[in-house]
Amino acid sequence: MNQSKCPVCGCEKFYVKNPDDEYDIYGFECRDGEICFEEELEDDECPDIGDGTETFCSRCAWHDKFNALK
């Protein structure tokens, strides 16, 4: 299984912010190009993550567009 890693620290866990509430975050890992959220979210609760979605590393200060992880 191939997991995406942070280009700075090598962490495999990331998060995105809720566009309506910047303090509400969704943690995930990216395995074989598939986004796997940490929480048990219903399909209608999962945020849309596209190539241009601002993505943050859970360990360090790195952040960039989601397509930088591919």
Backbone as a chain_set.jsonl record, in Angstrom:
{"seq": "MNQSKCPVCGCEKFYVKNPDDEYDIYGFECRDGEICFEEELEDDECPDIGDGTETFCSRCAWHDKFNALK", "coords": {"N": [[0.842, -1.169, 0.0], [0.628, 2.161, -0.894], [1.319, 5.149, 0.658], [0.643, 8.635, 0.851], [3.016, 11.103, 1.791], [4.121, 13.768, 3.933], [6.02, 16.269, 2.381], [7.987, 17.537, 3.858], [8.332, 16.544, 6.574], [7.652, 13.855, 6.478], [5.366, 12.796, 7.601], [2.288, 10.944, 7.6], [-0.26, 11.763, 7.994], [-2.866, 14.079, 7.51], [-4.825, 17.147, 7.317], [-7.822, 18.96, 6.505], [-9.476, 22.112, 6.489], [-12.769, 23.037, 7.492], [-14.663, 24.824, 5.198], [-16.633, 26.562, 6.097], [-16.203, 26.911, 8.783], [-13.348, 27.583, 10.182], [-12.159, 26.425, 12.396], [-13.048, 23.897, 12.579], [-11.947, 20.814, 11.722], [-10.902, 18.19, 9.437], [-9.401, 15.202, 9.663], [-7.216, 13.067, 7.805], [-5.806, 10.292, 5.923], [-3.943, 9.478, 3.011], [-4.213, 6.876, 1.046], [-2.967, 4.974, -1.507], [-3.917, 6.879, -3.324], [-6.486, 7.219, -2.445], [-8.66, 8.93, -0.306], [-8.837, 8.651, 3.127], [-10.742, 9.243, 5.758], [-10.258, 10.04, 9.232], [-12.27, 10.168, 11.2], [-15.488, 8.704, 11.825], [-17.389, 9.448, 9.423], [-20.436, 10.385, 7.881], [-21.392, 9.981, 4.446], [-22.475, 12.369, 3.407], [-21.36, 14.23, 5.079], [-18.661, 14.343, 4.603], [-16.036, 16.35, 3.5], [-15.504, 17.815, 0.252], [-12.588, 17.104, -1.394], [-10.372, 18.383, -3.537], [-7.908, 18.792, -6.186], [-7.063, 21.428, -5.752], [-7.545, 21.98, -3.083], [-6.735, 23.393, 0.023], [-4.381, 21.905, 2.04], [-3.154, 20.529, 5.082], [-0.338, 19.483, 7.008], [-0.379, 17.182, 9.707], [1.645, 17.117, 11.577], [3.8, 18.981, 11.165], [4.534, 22.369, 10.017], [3.921, 22.406, 7.332], [1.952, 23.184, 4.489], [-0.108, 23.083, 1.625], [-1.522, 22.908, -1.676], [-3.732, 20.147, -2.295], [-2.942, 18.582, -4.486], [-0.17, 18.609, -4.388], [0.622, 16.481, -2.906], [0.466, 14.258, -4.437]], "CA": [[0.0, 0.0, 0.0], [1.418, 3.375, -1.024], [0.707, 6.271, 1.349], [1.239, 9.948, 0.627], [3.743, 11.604, 2.954], [4.472, 15.181, 3.935], [7.329, 16.449, 1.753], [8.94, 18.124, 4.805], [8.639, 15.704, 7.737], [7.344, 12.456, 6.218], [4.129, 12.389, 8.272], [1.281, 10.398, 6.688], [-1.583, 12.253, 8.401], [-3.128, 15.443, 7.055], [-6.179, 17.62, 7.592], [-8.354, 20.104, 5.776], [-10.382, 22.903, 7.312], [-14.128, 23.239, 7.014], [-14.709, 26.169, 4.614], [-17.591, 27.393, 6.826], [-15.726, 27.077, 10.157], [-11.922, 27.253, 10.094], [-11.728, 25.676, 13.575], [-13.534, 22.533, 12.39], [-11.004, 20.187, 10.787], [-11.136, 16.798, 9.071], [-8.139, 14.492, 9.513], [-7.255, 11.959, 6.854], [-4.607, 9.734, 5.303], [-4.157, 9.251, 1.582], [-3.656, 5.553, 0.727], [-3.143, 4.613, -2.922], [-4.722, 7.913, -3.97], [-7.817, 7.228, -1.835], [-8.706, 9.692, 0.94], [-9.443, 7.883, 4.213], [-10.931, 10.13, 6.903], [-10.053, 9.419, 10.539], [-13.535, 10.076, 11.908], [-16.573, 7.978, 11.161], [-18.237, 10.475, 8.84], [-21.417, 9.993, 6.872], [-20.985, 10.453, 3.12], [-22.866, 13.765, 3.19], [-20.548, 15.068, 5.962], [-17.281, 14.377, 4.118], [-15.764, 17.502, 2.626], [-14.933, 17.536, -1.064], [-11.173, 17.446, -1.477], [-9.906, 18.361, -4.916], [-6.49, 19.127, -6.364], [-6.766, 22.766, -5.261], [-7.925, 22.136, -1.678], [-5.626, 23.675, 0.948], [-4.162, 20.726, 2.873], [-2.179, 20.796, 6.134], [0.287, 18.343, 7.676], [-0.768, 17.09, 11.118], [2.815, 17.142, 12.449], [4.651, 20.171, 11.022], [3.89, 23.575, 9.492], [3.72, 22.325, 5.887], [0.62, 23.185, 3.89], [-0.09, 23.362, 0.185], [-2.683, 22.34, -2.354], [-3.766, 18.692, -2.19], [-2.22, 17.931, -5.594], [1.262, 18.538, -4.069], [0.866, 15.188, -2.258], [0.393, 13.17, -5.431]], "C": [[0.891, 1.238, 0.0], [0.691, 4.537, -0.357], [1.434, 7.557, 0.992], [1.886, 10.413, 1.92], [4.003, 13.088, 2.801], [5.859, 15.337, 3.315], [8.388, 17.028, 2.695], [9.331, 17.128, 5.895], [8.324, 14.22, 7.547], [6.089, 11.933, 6.903], [3.106, 11.918, 7.23], [-0.13, 10.856, 7.028], [-1.702, 13.736, 8.055], [-4.509, 15.869, 7.52], [-6.528, 18.765, 6.662], [-9.301, 20.822, 6.723], [-11.755, 22.974, 6.653], [-14.207, 24.654, 6.44], [-15.667, 27.111, 5.338], [-17.151, 27.687, 8.256], [-14.266, 26.639, 10.215], [-11.395, 26.485, 11.3], [-12.212, 24.223, 13.542], [-12.656, 21.879, 11.333], [-11.362, 18.717, 10.569], [-9.793, 16.135, 8.813], [-8.279, 13.332, 8.551], [-5.862, 11.473, 6.516], [-4.949, 9.515, 3.841], [-3.438, 7.959, 1.21], [-3.983, 5.189, -0.717], [-4.057, 5.595, -3.646], [-6.128, 8.04, -3.415], [-7.755, 7.973, -0.506], [-9.472, 8.887, 1.982], [-9.526, 8.784, 5.442], [-10.783, 9.362, 8.203], [-11.371, 9.197, 11.27], [-14.508, 9.218, 11.114], [-17.561, 9.025, 10.653], [-19.23, 9.849, 7.871], [-20.974, 10.589, 5.54], [-21.323, 11.92, 2.892], [-22.086, 14.733, 4.082], [-19.114, 15.232, 5.464], [-17.064, 15.589, 3.22], [-15.227, 17.035, 1.278], [-13.486, 17.996, -1.067], [-10.743, 17.269, -2.917], [-8.446, 18.756, -4.985], [-6.124, 20.479, -5.767], [-7.102, 23.012, -3.803], [-6.687, 22.354, -0.808], [-5.54, 22.543, 1.971], [-3.015, 20.995, 3.838], [-1.627, 19.489, 6.684], [-0.134, 18.361, 9.148], [0.411, 17.219, 12.074], [3.609, 18.445, 12.367], [3.861, 21.332, 10.402], [3.617, 23.524, 7.992], [2.244, 22.422, 5.535], [0.754, 23.62, 2.444], [-1.392, 22.826, -0.389], [-2.583, 20.815, -2.308], [-2.952, 18.015, -3.285], [-0.712, 17.873, -5.361], [1.618, 17.204, -3.403], [0.915, 14.039, -3.246], [1.724, 12.896, -6.051]], "O": [[1.81, 1.342, 0.813], [-0.424, 4.879, -0.751], [2.657, 7.584, 0.85], [1.376, 10.154, 3.01], [4.095, 13.605, 1.687], [6.781, 14.611, 3.686], [9.573, 17.012, 2.363], [10.517, 16.888, 6.122], [8.702, 13.406, 8.389], [5.779, 10.746, 6.797], [3.069, 12.433, 6.112], [-1.095, 10.391, 6.421], [-0.784, 14.528, 8.273], [-5.273, 15.063, 8.051], [-5.659, 19.44, 6.112], [-9.859, 20.219, 7.64], [-11.881, 22.971, 5.429], [-13.849, 25.606, 7.135], [-15.538, 28.329, 5.216], [-17.668, 28.613, 8.881], [-13.983, 25.443, 10.289], [-10.292, 25.943, 11.242], [-11.824, 23.418, 14.388], [-12.617, 22.326, 10.187], [-12.028, 18.09, 11.393], [-9.115, 16.472, 7.842], [-9.327, 12.689, 8.484], [-4.867, 12.148, 6.784], [-6.119, 9.382, 3.483], [-2.215, 7.936, 1.072], [-5.152, 5.109, -1.093], [-4.872, 5.198, -4.479], [-6.892, 8.891, -3.871], [-6.897, 7.685, 0.329], [-10.614, 8.488, 1.753], [-8.516, 9.059, 6.089], [-11.132, 8.184, 8.283], [-11.569, 8.153, 11.891], [-14.369, 9.035, 9.905], [-18.464, 9.437, 11.381], [-18.908, 8.912, 7.14], [-20.26, 11.59, 5.513], [-20.554, 12.642, 2.258], [-22.145, 15.943, 3.863], [-18.426, 16.17, 5.867], [-17.831, 15.82, 2.285], [-14.579, 15.993, 1.18], [-13.199, 19.156, -0.773], [-10.744, 16.161, -3.453], [-7.818, 19.023, -3.961], [-4.993, 20.665, -5.319], [-6.961, 24.137, -3.323], [-5.718, 21.601, -0.889], [-6.506, 22.26, 2.679], [-2.019, 21.615, 3.466], [-2.355, 18.504, 6.813], [-0.232, 19.425, 9.759], [0.203, 17.411, 13.272], [4.046, 18.962, 13.395], [2.638, 21.257, 10.286], [3.127, 24.504, 7.429], [1.393, 21.823, 6.193], [1.62, 24.422, 2.094], [-2.256, 22.348, 0.347], [-1.485, 20.26, -2.283], [-2.334, 16.978, -3.04], [-0.024, 17.146, -6.077], [2.792, 16.839, -3.344], [1.369, 12.948, -2.902], [1.838, 12.015, -6.903]]}, "num_chains": 1, "name": "protein.A"}
